[in-house]
């Protein structure tokens, strides 16, 4: 017997309410063999940037052909499009609001459709819960082998995301914190490889709020408890951490906080 099709779920619904369970019930009612995997449901409410970051960080650990159902949808019920896509060997279902920007931007080729064929929706469609009534049934039908183009017309202009890009200059680079994980580690938008190439082994000073650091660590245990450190974390981005503590809480900074690195030349 072939392996069941995989559908991942990422939302900002949290775990208190039954919204995620309702989506799963709709999927399993259409395809009882579907394998459902929760990426996270703790995206901060309506935070598309964080949702896009977490989706892009987790999706590639799943095998080709996985269907990724993502719902961070402050525009639900408005004129924003509903999106189905095939890109980089995976399927993507959710609102066309920039949530898939990071997974699309490096795709050499994509197939994108506007989800408009109501034959594949749950009825009646709630104006406030497209996750249950539109996106979940589409993902389930995809898992049964329905071709992507059956769900609606092709489109070629997915909504971009105002992703905060770092600003590199000769002697300084400006970045910002894009994510704070559950440990209070402050993840920046500076990719480790790009930063190390720019530094080229030169000494530097990193400034984040009141904190100044002048070296990169390899791992969190390189510093004594209570000491701050900077390192390239498992996401591949520069992050600032507090050994055995919560850097965000101690520094009083968070998502959107600016950091600067000055090269000493």
C-alpha positions as a Markdown table, in Angstrom:
| # | Residue | x | y | z |
|---|---|---|---|---|
| 1 | Unk | 0.0 | 0.0 | 0.0 |
| 2 | Unk | 1.3 | 3.4 | -0.9 |
| 3 | Unk | 2.0 | 5.9 | 1.8 |
| 4 | Unk | -0.9 | 8.3 | 2.7 |
| 5 | Unk | -0.6 | 11.8 | 1.3 |
| 6 | Unk | 0.8 | 14.3 | 3.7 |
| 7 | Unk | -0.9 | 17.6 | 4.5 |
| 8 | Unk | 0.8 | 20.1 | 6.8 |
| 9 | Unk | -1.1 | 22.8 | 8.6 |
| 10 | Unk | 0.1 | 26.2 | 9.8 |
| 11 | Unk | -2.2 | 28.8 | 11.2 |
| 12 | Unk | -2.5 | 31.7 | 13.7 |
| 13 | Unk | -5.6 | 30.0 | 15.3 |
| 14 | Unk | -3.8 | 28.9 | 18.5 |
| 15 | Unk | -4.8 | 25.8 | 20.5 |
| 16 | Unk | -7.6 | 27.2 | 22.7 |
| 17 | Unk | -10.4 | 27.1 | 20.1 |
| 18 | Unk | -11.6 | 24.3 | 17.8 |
| 19 | Unk | -10.8 | 26.0 | 14.5 |
| 20 | Unk | -7.9 | 23.6 | 13.7 |
| 21 | Unk | -9.9 | 20.6 | 14.7 |
| 22 | Unk | -12.7 | 21.7 | 12.4 |
| 23 | Unk | -10.3 | 22.0 | 9.4 |
| 24 | Unk | -8.9 | 18.5 | 10.2 |
| 25 | Unk | -12.4 | 17.1 | 10.4 |
| 26 | Unk | -13.2 | 18.5 | 6.9 |
| 27 | Unk | -10.0 | 17.1 | 5.4 |
| 28 | Unk | -10.5 | 13.6 | 6.9 |
| 29 | Unk | -14.1 | 13.6 | 5.9 |
| 30 | Unk | -13.0 | 13.9 | 2.3 |
| 31 | Unk | -9.9 | 11.8 | 2.5 |
| 32 | Unk | -9.7 | 9.6 | 5.6 |
| 33 | Unk | -6.2 | 8.4 | 4.5 |
| 34 | Unk | -4.6 | 11.8 | 4.6 |
| 35 | Unk | -1.7 | 12.2 | 7.0 |
| 36 | Unk | -2.0 | 15.5 | 8.9 |
| 37 | Unk | 1.0 | 17.2 | 10.4 |
| 38 | Unk | 0.9 | 20.4 | 12.5 |
| 39 | Unk | 3.7 | 22.8 | 11.7 |
| 40 | Unk | 2.4 | 25.4 | 14.2 |
| 41 | Unk | -0.8 | 27.1 | 15.2 |
| 42 | Unk | 1.0 | 29.7 | 17.3 |
| 43 | Unk | 1.8 | 32.3 | 14.6 |
| 44 | Unk | 1.0 | 35.6 | 16.3 |
| 45 | Unk | -2.5 | 36.7 | 15.2 |
| 46 | Unk | -2.6 | 38.2 | 11.7 |
| 47 | Unk | 1.2 | 38.2 | 11.5 |
| 48 | Unk | 1.8 | 37.3 | 7.9 |
| 49 | Unk | 5.6 | 37.9 | 8.0 |
| 50 | Unk | 6.1 | 35.5 | 10.9 |
| 51 | Unk | 3.8 | 32.9 | 9.2 |
| 52 | Unk | 5.8 | 33.2 | 6.0 |
| 53 | Unk | 9.1 | 32.8 | 7.8 |
| 54 | Unk | 8.0 | 29.7 | 9.8 |
| 55 | Unk | 6.4 | 28.1 | 6.7 |
| 56 | Unk | 9.6 | 28.5 | 4.7 |
| 57 | Unk | 11.7 | 27.2 | 7.6 |
| 58 | Unk | 9.7 | 24.0 | 8.1 |
| 59 | Unk | 8.2 | 23.0 | 4.7 |
| 60 | Unk | 11.4 | 21.7 | 3.1 |
| 61 | Unk | 11.9 | 18.9 | 5.7 |
| 62 | Unk | 8.8 | 17.1 | 4.1 |
| 63 | Unk | 9.0 | 14.9 | 1.0 |
| 64 | Unk | 8.1 | 16.2 | -2.4 |
| 65 | Unk | 4.4 | 16.2 | -3.1 |
| 66 | Unk | 3.5 | 17.3 | 0.4 |
| 67 | Unk | 0.5 | 19.7 | 0.5 |
| 68 | Unk | 1.1 | 22.7 | 2.8 |
| 69 | Unk | -2.1 | 24.3 | 4.0 |
| 70 | Unk | -1.4 | 27.7 | 5.6 |
| 71 | Unk | -3.9 | 30.2 | 7.0 |
| 72 | Unk | -2.9 | 33.5 | 8.4 |
| 73 | Unk | -5.7 | 35.5 | 6.8 |
| 74 | Unk | -6.5 | 39.0 | 8.1 |
| 75 | Unk | -8.3 | 39.7 | 4.8 |
| 76 | Unk | -10.7 | 36.7 | 5.0 |
| 77 | Unk | -14.0 | 37.4 | 3.3 |
| 78 | Unk | -12.7 | 40.4 | 1.4 |
| 79 | Unk | -11.6 | 40.5 | -2.3 |
| 80 | Unk | -8.2 | 38.9 | -1.6 |
| 81 | Unk | -7.8 | 35.8 | -3.7 |
| 82 | Unk | -7.6 | 32.2 | -2.5 |
| 83 | Unk | -4.5 | 30.5 | -3.9 |
| 84 | Unk | -3.5 | 27.1 | -4.9 |
| 85 | Unk | 0.0 | 26.5 | -6.2 |
| 86 | Unk | 2.7 | 23.9 | -7.1 |
| 87 | Unk | 6.2 | 25.2 | -6.7 |
| 88 | Unk | 9.6 | 23.6 | -5.8 |
| 89 | Unk | 8.0 | 20.1 | -5.7 |
| 90 | Unk | 5.4 | 20.9 | -3.2 |
| 91 | Unk | 1.7 | 22.1 | -3.2 |
| 92 | Unk | 0.6 | 25.2 | -1.4 |
| 93 | Unk | -3.0 | 26.2 | -0.4 |
| 94 | Unk | -4.0 | 29.4 | 1.4 |
| 95 | Unk | -4.7 | 33.1 | 1.1 |
| 96 | Unk | -2.9 | 35.1 | -1.6 |
| 97 | Unk | -1.6 | 37.7 | 0.8 |
| 98 | Unk | 2.2 | 37.2 | 0.8 |
| 99 | Unk | 2.1 | 34.2 | 3.1 |
| 100 | Unk | 3.9 | 32.1 | 0.4 |
| 101 | Unk | 6.3 | 34.8 | -0.7 |
| 102 | Unk | 9.4 | 33.2 | 0.8 |
| 103 | Unk | 8.7 | 29.8 | -0.7 |
| 104 | Unk | 7.9 | 31.2 | -4.1 |
| 105 | Unk | 10.7 | 33.7 | -4.5 |
| 106 | Unk | 13.4 | 31.1 | -5.3 |
| 107 | Unk | 11.1 | 28.9 | -7.5 |
| 108 | Unk | 12.3 | 28.5 | -11.1 |
| 109 | Unk | 8.8 | 27.7 | -12.3 |
| 110 | Unk | 5.4 | 27.7 | -10.6 |
| 111 | Unk | 1.8 | 26.8 | -11.4 |
| 112 | Unk | -0.6 | 29.1 | -9.6 |
| 113 | Unk | -4.4 | 29.1 | -9.6 |
| 114 | Unk | -7.1 | 31.3 | -8.1 |
| 115 | Unk | -9.4 | 28.9 | -6.1 |
| 116 | Unk | -12.8 | 29.6 | -7.6 |
| 117 | Unk | -14.4 | 26.3 | -8.4 |
| 118 | Unk | -17.0 | 26.0 | -5.6 |
| 119 | Unk | -17.6 | 22.3 | -6.5 |
| 120 | Unk | -14.6 | 21.7 | -4.3 |
| 121 | Unk | -15.6 | 23.9 | -1.4 |
| 122 | Unk | -17.6 | 23.1 | 1.8 |
| 123 | Unk | -21.1 | 24.7 | 1.7 |
| 124 | Unk | -22.2 | 27.1 | 2.9 |
| 125 | Unk | -18.9 | 29.0 | 2.8 |
| 126 | Unk | -18.5 | 31.2 | 5.8 |
| 127 | Unk | -17.2 | 34.7 | 5.1 |
| 128 | Unk | -15.0 | 34.4 | 8.2 |
| 129 | Unk | -13.7 | 30.9 | 8.0 |
| 130 | Unk | -12.2 | 30.1 | 4.6 |
| 131 | Unk | -9.7 | 27.8 | 6.4 |
| 132 | Unk | -12.5 | 25.3 | 7.1 |
| 133 | Unk | -14.8 | 25.9 | 4.1 |
| 134 | Unk | -12.4 | 26.6 | 1.2 |
| 135 | Unk | -8.8 | 25.8 | 1.9 |
| 136 | Unk | -9.2 | 22.6 | 3.9 |
| 137 | Unk | -11.5 | 20.9 | 1.3 |
| 138 | Unk | -9.2 | 22.0 | -1.6 |
| 139 | Unk | -6.2 | 20.5 | 0.2 |
| 140 | Unk | -8.1 | 17.3 | 0.8 |
| 141 | Unk | -9.2 | 17.0 | -2.9 |
| 142 | Unk | -5.6 | 17.7 | -3.9 |
| 143 | Unk | -4.5 | 14.8 | -1.7 |
| 144 | Unk | -7.0 | 12.6 | -3.7 |
| 145 | Unk | -5.2 | 13.5 | -6.9 |
| 146 | Unk | -7.5 | 16.2 | -8.3 |
| 147 | Unk | -5.3 | 18.3 | -10.6 |
| 148 | Unk | -4.5 | 21.8 | -9.5 |
| 149 | Unk | -6.0 | 23.4 | -12.6 |
| 150 | Unk | -9.4 | 21.9 | -11.7 |
| 151 | Unk | -9.7 | 24.4 | -8.9 |
| 152 | Unk | -9.7 | 27.6 | -10.9 |
| 153 | Unk | -8.0 | 29.7 | -13.5 |
| 154 | Unk | -4.2 | 30.2 | -13.8 |
| 155 | Unk | -2.7 | 33.3 | -12.4 |
| 156 | Unk | 0.8 | 34.8 | -12.6 |
| 157 | Unk | 0.9 | 37.6 | -10.1 |
| 158 | Unk | 0.9 | 36.3 | -6.5 |
| 159 | Unk | 0.8 | 39.0 | -3.9 |
| 160 | Unk | 4.4 | 39.9 | -2.6 |
| 161 | Unk | 5.3 | 40.3 | 1.0 |
| 162 | Unk | 7.0 | 43.5 | 2.3 |
| 163 | Unk | 9.9 | 41.3 | 3.6 |
| 164 | Unk | 12.4 | 43.4 | 5.6 |
| 165 | Unk | 15.7 | 43.1 | 3.6 |
| 166 | Unk | 19.0 | 43.9 | 5.4 |
| 167 | Unk | 21.0 | 46.9 | 4.2 |
| 168 | Unk | 24.6 | 46.3 | 3.5 |
| 169 | Unk | 27.2 | 49.1 | 3.1 |
| 170 | Unk | 31.0 | 49.0 | 3.0 |
| 171 | Unk | 31.5 | 49.2 | 6.7 |
| 172 | Unk | 28.1 | 48.6 | 8.3 |
| 173 | Unk | 25.0 | 46.5 | 7.8 |
| 174 | Unk | 21.6 | 47.2 | 9.2 |
| 175 | Unk | 19.1 | 44.4 | 9.9 |
| 176 | Unk | 16.1 | 43.8 | 12.1 |
| 177 | Unk | 14.6 | 41.1 | 14.3 |
| 178 | Unk | 12.0 | 39.1 | 12.3 |
| 179 | Unk | 11.2 | 36.4 | 14.8 |
| 180 | Unk | 11.4 | 35.7 | 18.6 |
| 181 | Unk | 11.3 | 31.9 | 19.3 |
| 182 | Unk | 9.9 | 30.3 | 22.4 |
| 183 | Unk | 13.2 | 30.5 | 24.2 |
| 184 | Unk | 13.4 | 34.3 | 23.7 |
| 185 | Unk | 16.1 | 34.0 | 21.0 |
| 186 | Unk | 16.1 | 37.0 | 18.7 |
| 187 | Unk | 16.3 | 35.9 | 15.1 |
| 188 | Unk | 17.4 | 38.5 | 12.6 |
| 189 | Unk | 16.9 | 38.9 | 8.8 |
| 190 | Unk | 20.7 | 38.5 | 8.3 |
| 191 | Unk | 21.6 | 35.2 | 6.6 |
| 192 | Unk | 24.7 | 33.7 | 8.2 |
| 193 | Unk | 26.5 | 33.0 | 5.0 |
| 194 | Unk | 26.0 | 36.5 | 3.6 |
| 195 | Unk | 27.1 | 38.1 | 6.9 |
| 196 | Unk | 30.2 | 36.0 | 7.2 |
| 197 | Unk | 31.2 | 36.7 | 3.6 |
| 198 | Unk | 30.7 | 40.5 | 4.2 |
| 199 | Unk | 32.7 | 40.4 | 7.4 |
| 200 | Unk | 35.5 | 38.4 | 5.7 |
| 201 | Unk | 37.0 | 37.6 | 9.2 |
| 202 | Unk | 37.2 | 41.3 | 10.1 |
| 203 | Unk | 36.5 | 42.3 | 13.7 |
| 204 | Unk | 33.1 | 43.9 | 14.3 |
| 205 | Unk | 30.7 | 45.4 | 16.8 |
| 206 | Unk | 27.0 | 44.3 | 16.9 |
| 207 | Unk | 24.5 | 46.6 | 18.5 |
| 208 | Unk | 21.0 | 45.7 | 19.5 |
| 209 | Unk | 19.3 | 48.1 | 21.8 |
| 210 | Unk | 21.6 | 48.5 | 24.8 |
| 211 | Unk | 23.6 | 45.4 | 23.9 |
| 212 | Unk | 27.0 | 45.4 | 22.2 |
| 213 | Unk | 28.7 | 42.2 | 21.1 |
| 214 | Unk | 32.0 | 41.7 | 19.3 |
| 215 | Unk | 32.2 | 38.0 | 18.5 |
| 216 | Unk | 30.2 | 35.1 | 17.1 |
| 217 | Unk | 29.6 | 31.9 | 19.1 |
| 218 | Unk | 29.1 | 28.5 | 17.7 |
| 219 | Unk | 26.4 | 27.3 | 20.1 |
| 220 | Unk | 24.5 | 28.5 | 23.1 |
| 221 | Unk | 26.7 | 26.6 | 25.6 |
| 222 | Unk | 29.8 | 28.7 | 24.5 |
| 223 | Unk | 28.8 | 31.3 | 27.1 |
| 224 | Unk | 28.2 | 31.1 | 30.8 |
| 225 | Unk | 24.6 | 31.3 | 32.1 |
| 226 | Unk | 23.4 | 34.9 | 32.0 |
| 227 | Unk | 25.8 | 36.0 | 29.2 |
| 228 | Unk | 24.5 | 37.3 | 25.8 |
| 229 | Unk | 25.8 | 35.8 | 22.6 |
| 230 | Unk | 25.4 | 36.1 | 18.8 |
| 231 | Unk | 25.4 | 33.1 | 16.6 |
| 232 | Unk | 24.1 | 31.7 | 13.3 |
| 233 | Unk | 21.3 | 29.5 | 14.5 |
| 234 | Unk | 19.6 | 26.4 | 13.0 |
| 235 | Unk | 17.4 | 28.7 | 10.8 |
| 236 | Unk | 20.6 | 29.9 | 9.0 |
| 237 | Unk | 20.1 | 33.5 | 10.3 |
| 238 | Unk | 22.1 | 35.5 | 12.8 |
| 239 | Unk | 20.4 | 35.5 | 16.1 |
| 240 | Unk | 21.1 | 37.0 | 19.6 |
| 241 | Unk | 20.5 | 34.8 | 22.6 |
| 242 | Unk | 21.0 | 34.8 | 26.3 |
| 243 | Unk | 22.7 | 31.7 | 27.7 |
| 244 | Unk | 20.2 | 29.8 | 29.9 |
| 245 | Unk | 17.8 | 32.8 | 29.7 |
| 246 | Unk | 15.4 | 34.8 | 27.6 |
| 247 | Unk | 17.2 | 37.5 | 25.5 |
| 248 | Unk | 14.0 | 39.2 | 24.3 |
| 249 | Unk | 12.7 | 39.7 | 27.9 |
| 250 | Unk | 16.1 | 40.8 | 29.3 |
| 251 | Unk | 16.7 | 43.3 | 26.5 |
| 252 | Unk | 13.1 | 44.5 | 26.2 |
| 253 | Unk | 13.3 | 44.1 | 22.4 |
| 254 | Unk | 11.4 | 42.0 | 19.9 |
| 255 | Unk | 10.2 | 41.7 | 16.3 |
| 256 | Unk | 10.9 | 44.8 | 14.3 |
| 257 | Unk | 13.8 | 45.9 | 16.6 |
| 258 | Unk | 16.8 | 47.2 | 14.6 |
| 259 | Unk | 20.3 | 45.9 | 14.9 |
| 260 | Unk | 23.6 | 47.2 | 13.4 |
| 261 | Unk | 26.9 | 45.6 | 12.7 |
| 262 | Unk | 29.9 | 47.8 | 12.1 |
| 263 | Unk | 33.1 | 46.3 | 10.6 |
| 264 | Unk | 36.3 | 47.5 | 12.2 |
| 265 | Unk | 38.6 | 48.2 | 9.3 |
